């Protein structure tokens, strides 16, 4: 069927080049938010992983389009590049005309450029797609680049190059921790793209059809066809595009039929390679508790596992996470764990609590959320927390919250008793006489 017969003025499901329309979904928004946050972190490194056609390139392209024109940015395809080829590709995108090919000279040029830019608070950004396909020597060079640091006027040493590594495979699964240590110790976001839900797939298809000129997209792809496309593509956006394009090409009349949808072999998510989802566990069931990473001014100072029902955060040393700062209240916020969900409650703190730069009084947390308290940050790491949800949801019954608050009141009452000054010895004797 030609496009005009389907009521379309252009191809809605492009498989090459820039997409006609970017339709956001949960995993896309999470990845885009993490990339934007990384640009603010002085030592930020993002690992963006997902199988082919998972939507990684779309996320990166949209992110780059939002950057300031003065931000020196290089986007490199790392497929089969050795050290010299990698450095040449980076320097050319940073505007250099190269007269020599020695890897040492190329590295020296890039080092000087990065240090000069970072000294002016404009550290360049390097994005390497297909990072899993770099030659081993080139991957070691990326680790050397990750260790470049510059001393600022405040005497704080910050990274001279911001990094985003994009991979069709889990980077942790293809390289040893020893090799990747310079990168892993700077990683602020370890992201694995997730497929769209059935509802998100339907919305994705309808929006693209509508943008391409369809007046009634539900007639072109009825609900059952959208569901079948989601199942056949596993929710991966790039595969949805290809199957939708093929279905349009094979059909002779509208609406499209389920029989027109091919059944390809589907890729696995890259989280499988890290052991985040274990065989035998239902999808979405955590095998490990969440982790909290506490940092100050962009530098990690503590990491802990959320392996208890609740965690109290504040300035007092009696808190589970004690933050000695005048910007933090004595008891600032409470984190409550219930089932597979985590809920944050601000305890009427003086300066408030921010989640992803937005002030909140209560919030169900998602993977890679960043909690801000003054100059401190607490990053919430739970790959299974992929939906925001609400306090009214089944995961957080009123009885659960009330019991937690009652336990906290008892704790605070005990703490207040402990810090009361002891009565003098002679006073105690007088009363006992």
BALUM-382332 format. One record per residue (C-alpha): residue in one letter; residue number from 1; x, y, z. Coordinates in pm, 1 decimal, decimal comma, m for minus. Layout:
<rs>
R/a/NUM/X/Y/Z
...
</rs>
This chain:
<rs>
R/x/1/0,0/0,0/0,0
R/x/2/131,6/343,3/m86,9
R/x/3/132,2/616,9/176,0
R/x/4/m140,3/825,7/10,8
R/x/5/m379,6/529,7/15,7
R/x/6/m329,6/510,5/392,8
R/x/7/m400,0/883,3/425,8
R/x/8/m34,5/964,6/494,9
R/x/9/166,5/1249,8/347,2
R/x/10/502,9/1106,0/455,2
R/x/11/657,7/791,7/604,7
R/x/12/581,0/786,6/979,6
R/x/13/809,0/492,4/1058,8
R/x/14/1152,1/590,9/934,9
R/x/15/1422,9/332,3/990,3
R/x/16/1717,1/553,3/888,0
R/x/17/1821,4/903,9/980,0
R/x/18/1643,4/1133,3/1221,5
R/x/19/1291,0/1019,4/1317,0
R/x/20/1001,2/1227,3/1186,8
R/x/21/869,6/1261,2/1543,1
R/x/22/1016,6/1173,4/1883,1
R/x/23/749,1/1016,1/2101,7
R/x/24/860,8/1001,9/2467,1
R/x/25/789,0/706,1/2695,0
R/x/26/896,6/614,7/3049,3
R/x/27/1244,6/475,6/2977,4
R/x/28/1314,1/748,3/2719,0
R/x/29/1227,0/1023,4/2969,1
R/x/30/1436,1/859,9/3243,0
R/x/31/1741,6/837,1/3016,5
R/x/32/1701,1/1193,6/2890,7
R/x/33/1670,3/1324,0/3246,2
R/x/34/1986,0/1139,2/3353,0
R/x/35/2181,5/1281,5/3058,7
R/x/36/2069,9/1632,6/3143,0
R/x/37/2170,9/1587,6/3504,7
R/x/38/2512,4/1455,9/3399,1
R/x/39/2589,4/1779,5/3220,8
R/x/40/2566,3/1956,1/3557,1
R/x/41/2787,4/1715,0/3751,3
R/x/42/3159,4/1805,3/3760,7
R/x/43/3259,1/1437,2/3754,9
R/x/44/2961,4/1288,4/3571,5
R/x/45/2983,3/978,2/3354,2
R/x/46/2672,5/813,5/3211,6
R/x/47/2653,9/454,0/3087,3
R/x/48/2354,6/425,2/2851,1
R/x/49/2294,1/64,1/2754,7
R/x/50/2028,0/m127,9/2567,2
R/x/51/1999,4/m370,0/2275,4
R/x/52/1999,2/m251,4/1915,8
R/x/53/1679,8/m58,9/1825,9
R/x/54/1611,1/19,9/2193,5
R/x/55/1598,0/394,8/2126,0
R/x/56/1943,0/495,5/2255,4
R/x/57/2041,1/699,5/1948,5
R/x/58/1709,9/886,3/1957,9
R/x/59/1770,1/979,9/2321,6
R/x/60/2127,1/1094,2/2248,0
R/x/61/2018,0/1295,8/1943,8
R/x/62/1742,9/1471,4/2136,7
R/x/63/1983,3/1542,8/2422,6
R/x/64/2251,2/1689,7/2193,4
R/x/65/1990,4/1913,2/2027,7
R/x/66/1922,2/2076,3/2366,8
R/x/67/2287,0/2162,2/2440,7
R/x/68/2420,9/2515,9/2430,7
R/x/69/2597,5/2591,7/2102,2
R/x/70/2911,3/2686,8/2297,1
R/x/71/2935,6/2341,5/2457,7
R/x/72/3218,7/2154,3/2281,6
R/x/73/3059,1/1819,5/2197,5
R/x/74/3183,9/1517,2/2003,9
R/x/75/2956,7/1224,9/1913,8
R/x/76/3167,0/930,1/1795,5
R/x/77/3073,2/588,9/1657,6
R/x/78/3324,3/366,7/1834,8
R/x/79/3266,0/59,5/1619,3
R/x/80/3602,9/m116,3/1567,8
R/x/81/3807,4/200,0/1636,3
R/x/82/4161,4/165,6/1766,6
R/x/83/4331,8/432,4/1977,4
R/x/84/4458,3/652,0/1692,1
R/x/85/4128,8/632,9/1501,7
R/x/86/3931,8/722,2/1812,5
R/x/87/4149,4/1022,7/1897,3
R/x/88/4141,7/1145,4/1536,5
R/x/89/3761,8/1125,6/1525,2
R/x/90/3728,5/1315,0/1855,2
R/x/91/3973,6/1591,7/1760,9
R/x/92/3813,1/1646,3/1419,5
R/x/93/3475,2/1701,4/1584,0
R/x/94/3638,7/1946,8/1822,7
R/x/95/3757,7/2141,5/1516,9
R/x/96/4120,2/2027,5/1475,1
R/x/97/4288,5/1976,5/1138,4
R/x/98/4533,6/1693,4/1188,7
R/x/99/4880,7/1677,7/1032,9
R/x/100/5004,3/1365,4/1211,5
R/x/101/4873,6/1032,2/1332,4
R/x/102/5088,8/937,9/1631,3
R/x/103/4859,9/819,2/1909,9
R/x/104/5078,4/989,7/2173,1
R/x/105/5067,6/1323,6/1989,1
R/x/106/4694,0/1296,4/1934,4
R/x/107/4634,9/1216,8/2300,6
R/x/108/4852,5/1513,5/2401,3
R/x/109/4649,8/1748,7/2180,0
R/x/110/4320,5/1625,1/2322,1
R/x/111/4454,5/1646,0/2676,0
R/x/112/4559,0/2010,9/2634,7
R/x/113/4225,3/2100,9/2472,7
R/x/114/4020,1/1934,0/2747,7
R/x/115/4223,8/2089,2/3030,8
R/x/116/4200,6/2437,6/2876,0
R/x/117/3824,5/2409,4/2829,7
R/x/118/3767,5/2269,5/3178,7
R/x/119/3979,3/2546,4/3334,7
R/x/120/3726,5/2791,4/3186,5
R/x/121/3439,0/2586,3/3337,9
R/x/122/3346,3/2452,6/2993,6
R/x/123/3461,2/2090,1/3010,7
R/x/124/3395,9/1929,5/2669,5
R/x/125/3146,9/1647,7/2632,7
R/x/126/3241,5/1320,2/2464,7
R/x/127/2965,9/1077,7/2360,0
R/x/128/3080,3/740,1/2228,9
R/x/129/2814,9/522,8/2064,4
R/x/130/2885,1/151,1/2018,7
R/x/131/3133,8/175,8/2305,9
R/x/132/3115,9/m203,2/2342,3
R/x/133/3275,2/m236,8/1995,8
R/x/134/3585,9/m25,9/2069,5
R/x/135/3919,0/m202,6/2037,0
R/x/136/4068,2/m287,2/2377,5
R/x/137/4341,4/m25,9/2330,3
R/x/138/4081,2/242,8/2254,9
R/x/139/3878,2/148,5/2563,6
R/x/140/4191,7/187,5/2776,0
R/x/141/4240,8/532,2/2620,3
R/x/142/3885,6/628,5/2719,0
R/x/143/3972,1/527,3/3076,0
R/x/144/4282,1/749,9/3061,5
R/x/145/4066,4/1037,4/2940,3
R/x/146/3830,7/975,0/3231,9
R/x/147/4120,2/1037,3/3471,8
R/x/148/4209,9/1382,1/3333,7
R/x/149/4145,4/1639,8/3605,4
R/x/150/4189,7/2015,6/3641,4
R/x/151/4222,8/2229,8/3954,0
R/x/152/3962,1/2505,3/3975,0
R/x/153/3997,1/2840,6/4155,7
R/x/154/3827,7/2682,2/4458,5
R/x/155/4119,3/2431,2/4473,6
R/x/156/3874,3/2149,1/4397,4
R/x/157/3994,5/1912,8/4123,9
R/x/158/3725,6/1831,0/3869,5
R/x/159/3717,2/1610,4/3561,6
R/x/160/3839,9/1770,8/3240,1
R/x/161/3608,7/1569,1/3014,9
R/x/162/3246,7/1468,4/3056,9
R/x/163/3163,4/1124,4/2920,3
R/x/164/2856,1/941,0/2793,1
R/x/165/2918,2/583,2/2679,0
R/x/166/2641,5/422,8/2472,7
R/x/167/2643,7/48,1/2423,3
R/x/168/2434,5/m234,1/2277,3
R/x/169/2566,8/m453,1/2558,4
R/x/170/2624,9/m406,8/2928,0
R/x/171/2966,4/m244,4/2963,5
R/x/172/3013,6/m414,4/3299,2
R/x/173/2960,5/m750,1/3130,5
R/x/174/3218,0/m700,2/2854,2
R/x/175/3507,7/m553,2/3052,0
R/x/176/3663,9/m623,1/3390,8
R/x/177/3603,0/m384,9/3679,6
R/x/178/3981,5/m332,1/3696,9
R/x/179/3989,2/m205,6/3338,5
R/x/180/3681,4/13,9/3381,2
R/x/181/3767,7/143,3/3730,3
R/x/182/3841,7/504,7/3618,3
R/x/183/3500,9/512,7/3450,3
R/x/184/3301,0/322,6/3711,4
R/x/185/3419,7/540,3/3999,0
R/x/186/3288,0/846,7/3811,2
R/x/187/2961,0/688,8/3696,7
R/x/188/2661,9/894,5/3806,9
R/x/189/2405,2/699,5/3602,1
R/x/190/2417,5/333,9/3494,6
R/x/191/2112,7/319,0/3267,8
R/x/192/1956,8/24,4/3086,7
R/x/193/1685,3/111,5/2834,4
R/x/194/1354,3/m62,6/2897,1
R/x/195/1089,4/m143,1/2634,2
R/x/196/759,8/39,9/2604,5
R/x/197/447,7/m93,5/2771,0
R/x/198/152,2/m199,0/2556,5
R/x/199/m20,7/131,7/2630,8
R/x/200/294,6/328,0/2544,2
R/x/201/331,1/133,4/2217,2
R/x/202/m24,8/219,4/2112,7
R/x/203/33,0/586,3/2191,8
R/x/204/366,5/576,2/2004,3
R/x/205/203,1/433,3/1690,2
R/x/206/m97,8/667,1/1695,8
R/x/207/116,4/978,3/1745,6
R/x/208/345,3/891,8/1454,8
R/x/209/51,5/819,0/1225,3
R/x/210/m115,5/1144,5/1324,2
R/x/211/203,6/1344,7/1263,0
R/x/212/232,9/1189,3/916,6
R/x/213/m113,1/1310,9/817,1
R/x/214/m354,4/1038,0/930,2
R/x/215/m686,5/1187,8/1044,7
R/x/216/m800,6/865,5/1212,9
R/x/217/m488,0/669,4/1316,3
R/x/218/m704,3/424,3/1513,5
R/x/219/m853,4/313,3/1181,4
R/x/220/m512,1/247,0/1026,6
R/x/221/m384,0/51,7/1328,0
R/x/222/m677,7/m66,3/1542,2
R/x/223/m626,2/m149,3/1909,3
R/x/224/m574,3/m522,7/1848,6
R/x/225/m310,0/m448,5/1584,3
R/x/226/m127,5/m211,9/1822,5
R/x/227/m128,6/m485,5/2087,9
R/x/228/1,5/m737,8/1834,1
R/x/229/276,6/m497,9/1724,1
R/x/230/377,9/m447,4/2086,6
R/x/231/397,9/m821,8/2146,3
R/x/232/585,5/m890,2/1823,0
R/x/233/836,7/m608,0/1885,7
R/x/234/872,9/m670,3/2257,8
R/x/235/804,0/m299,8/2306,9
R/x/236/1138,2/m192,1/2156,5
R/x/237/1068,4/127,9/1959,3
R/x/238/1306,4/61,7/1668,9
R/x/239/1152,4/m281,7/1610,3
R/x/240/801,5/m134,3/1638,3
R/x/241/894,1/108,9/1358,9
R/x/242/1023,6/m167,2/1131,2
R/x/243/726,4/m397,5/1186,5
R/x/244/478,2/m112,6/1137,4
R/x/245/653,1/m10,2/814,0
R/x/246/643,5/m369,8/683,0
R/x/247/276,7/m407,2/780,3
R/x/248/187,1/m92,3/585,4
R/x/249/384,0/m215,2/283,5
R/x/250/219,1/m560,8/281,5
R/x/251/m139,6/m443,2/328,4
R/x/252/m365,3/m371,5/31,7
R/x/253/m661,1/m230,4/223,9
R/x/254/m729,4/m62,0/555,6
R/x/255/m741,2/m126,2/842,5
R/x/256/m414,8/m314,5/886,0
R/x/257/m470,6/m676,3/996,1
R/x/258/m288,1/m872,8/1263,6
R/x/259/m186,2/m1120,4/990,6
R/x/260/33,6/m849,9/832,9
R/x/261/262,8/m834,3/1137,1
R/x/262/585,7/m1032,1/1123,6
R/x/263/730,7/m1213,9/1423,1
R/x/264/1104,9/m1137,7/1447,3
R/x/265/1353,2/m1276,7/1692,6
R/x/266/1367,8/m1033,9/1984,3
R/x/267/1677,1/m910,6/2168,4
R/x/268/1719,0/m935,6/2543,7
R/x/269/1754,2/m632,7/2763,7
R/x/270/2109,4/m547,2/2868,6
R/x/271/2010,3/m572,3/3233,9
R/x/272/2006,6/m952,8/3181,2
R/x/273/2384,6/m939,3/3133,3
R/x/274/2434,4/m772,5/3471,5
R/x/275/2225,6/m1018,8/3670,7
R/x/276/1974,6/m747,3/3761,5
R/x/277/1696,4/m981,4/3658,1
R/x/278/1748,4/m1340,6/3760,6
R/x/279/1601,4/m1647,3/3594,5
R/x/280/1306,8/m1779,9/3792,3
R/x/281/1208,1/m1438,9/3929,1
R/x/282/899,0/m1268,2/3791,4
R/x/283/978,5/m969,6/3570,4
R/x/284/1015,5/m659,8/3782,7
R/x/285/1085,6/m845,9/4109,2
R/x/286/1401,3/m711,8/4275,8
R/x/287/1669,2/m959,4/4375,9
R/x/288/1867,0/m689,4/4558,0
R/x/289/1753,5/m398,0/4775,6
R/x/290/1795,3/m40,7/4650,4
R/x/291/2117,3/154,1/4712,4
R/x/292/2165,4/512,6/4825,5
R/x/293/2472,8/713,9/4721,9
R/x/294/2535,8/1027,6/4925,5
R/x/295/2752,6/1301,5/4774,2
R/x/296/2854,2/1656,3/4855,0
R/x/297/2937,6/1912,3/4585,9
R/x/298/2940,6/1629,5/4329,8
R/x/299/3182,1/1402,0/4520,1
R/x/300/3053,0/1068,4/4663,5
R/x/301/3103,5/1042,1/5040,0
R/x/302/2894,9/738,0/5133,6
R/x/303/2705,5/447,7/4980,4
R/x/304/2462,1/222,7/5164,5
R/x/305/2208,8/m51,9/5097,8
R/x/306/1843,6/19,4/5177,2
R/x/307/1789,1/m308,8/5364,0
R/x/308/1554,6/m186,6/5640,3
R/x/309/1189,9/m74,7/5649,1
R/x/310/1274,7/293,7/5689,6
R/x/311/1571,5/531,9/5679,6
R/x/312/1577,3/864,3/5864,4
R/x/313/1791,2/1146,0/5721,0
R/x/314/1894,8/1464,0/5898,9
R/x/315/2158,8/1661,2/6084,8
R/x/316/2133,2/1472,5/6415,0
R/x/317/2377,2/1188,6/6471,9
R/x/318/2080,8/969,2/6567,3
R/x/319/1969,5/953,2/6202,2
R/x/320/2042,8/653,6/5980,4
R/x/321/2206,7/901,8/5741,7
R/x/322/2355,0/1190,6/5938,6
R/x/323/2442,6/1499,1/5733,5
R/x/324/2626,9/1763,4/5939,5
R/x/325/2511,6/2074,8/5753,8
R/x/326/2333,8/2390,7/5864,0
R/x/327/2112,0/2357,4/5556,3
R/x/328/1977,2/2023,2/5682,1
R/x/329/1716,3/1999,6/5959,2
R/x/330/1772,8/1783,5/6266,5
R/x/331/1529,0/1530,0/6120,3
R/x/332/1491,5/1630,1/5757,7
R/x/333/1322,0/1347,4/5569,5
R/x/334/1206,7/989,2/5599,1
R/x/335/1242,8/712,2/5340,5
R/x/336/992,1/428,0/5374,5
R/x/337/1034,2/92,4/5203,6
R/x/338/719,0/m112,9/5138,4
R/x/339/720,8/m409,5/4903,0
R/x/340/902,9/m306,0/4587,1
R/x/341/837,8/67,6/4631,7
R/x/342/1014,0/347,0/4819,2
R/x/343/838,5/657,7/4949,7
R/x/344/1001,9/985,7/5053,9
R/x/345/840,4/1210,8/5315,0
R/x/346/975,3/1556,4/5401,3
R/x/347/947,0/1608,6/5780,6
R/x/348/857,2/1978,4/5760,5
R/x/349/1224,4/2062,9/5712,5
R/x/350/1330,0/2427,7/5725,2
R/x/351/1488,8/2441,6/5378,3
R/x/352/1277,1/2174,8/5209,9
R/x/353/1361,6/1867,7/5002,7
R/x/354/1411,9/1855,2/4625,5
R/x/355/1374,9/1549,9/4401,2
R/x/356/1526,8/1606,0/4056,3
R/x/357/1539,7/1982,0/4129,5
R/x/358/1166,1/1999,0/4215,7
R/x/359/1052,7/2069,3/4573,4
R/x/360/835,9/1790,4/4716,3
R/x/361/660,7/1709,6/5042,8
R/x/362/616,4/1343,4/4953,5
R/x/363/721,1/1138,7/4652,9
R/x/364/733,0/777,2/4534,9
R/x/365/1091,9/735,3/4413,8
R/x/366/1210,5/604,0/4077,8
R/x/367/1546,2/464,2/3969,8
R/x/368/1816,9/734,1/3949,5
R/x/369/1611,0/999,0/4129,3
R/x/370/1836,6/1257,9/4295,0
R/x/371/1733,1/1395,0/4635,9
R/x/372/1882,8/1735,5/4720,3
R/x/373/1938,0/1870,3/5072,1
R/x/374/2147,5/2185,7/5067,4
R/x/375/2488,6/2101,8/4921,0
R/x/376/2429,4/1727,6/4962,2
R/x/377/2270,5/1482,9/4719,1
R/x/378/2131,6/1133,9/4772,7
R/x/379/2099,8/926,8/4457,3
R/x/380/1839,0/650,1/4465,3
R/x/381/1949,8/338,7/4272,7
R/x/382/1682,6/75,7/4209,5
R/x/383/1656,2/m56,6/3849,9
R/x/384/1314,6/m205,0/3932,5
R/x/385/1161,3/127,9/4032,3
R/x/386/1047,7/223,9/3681,6
R/x/387/707,4/372,9/3766,8
R/x/388/642,0/680,3/3978,6
R/x/389/309,3/562,0/4118,5
R/x/390/125,9/751,6/4390,8
R/x/391/82,6/742,1/4765,2
R/x/392/m274,1/627,5/4705,9
R/x/393/m155,0/317,6/4522,5
R/x/394/m170,6/m32,6/4662,6
R/x/395/196,5/m28,1/4754,3
R/x/396/142,7/238,8/5018,7
R/x/397/m163,5/177,6/5234,5
R/x/398/m247,8/434,5/5502,9
R/x/399/m177,4/175,6/5773,2
R/x/400/178,8/128,8/5649,0
R/x/401/256,7/502,2/5655,6
R/x/402/87,1/558,0/5993,5
R/x/403/272,6/267,7/6153,6
R/x/404/603,8/400,2/6021,0
R/x/405/531,7/750,0/6152,2
R/x/406/434,4/609,8/6491,6
R/x/407/760,6/413,4/6508,5
R/x/408/948,8/732,4/6420,5
R/x/409/770,7/933,5/6692,7
R/x/410/876,1/674,0/6949,4
R/x/411/1233,4/695,7/6821,1
R/x/412/1236,5/1074,8/6846,9
R/x/413/1085,5/1062,5/7194,8
R/x/414/1358,3/818,7/7302,1
R/x/415/1623,8/1043,1/7146,6
R/x/416/1490,0/1352,3/7325,9
R/x/417/1502,0/1162,9/7656,9
R/x/418/1859,9/1053,1/7595,2
R/x/419/1986,0/1407,3/7533,2
R/x/420/1827,1/1556,9/7848,5
R/x/421/2093,9/1663,1/8101,0
R/x/422/2142,3/1416,5/8384,5
R/x/423/2028,0/1526,8/8730,9
R/x/424/2308,8/1598,4/8984,4
R/x/425/2401,2/1309,0/9210,2
R/x/426/2309,8/1493,4/9534,3
R/x/427/1970,4/1581,6/9382,4
R/x/428/1898,6/1217,5/9316,1
R/x/429/2001,3/1127,9/9671,1
R/x/430/1776,9/1402,1/9814,2
R/x/431/1470,5/1266,3/9633,3
R/x/432/1546,7/910,9/9732,9
R/x/433/1590,4/999,4/10098,7
</rs>
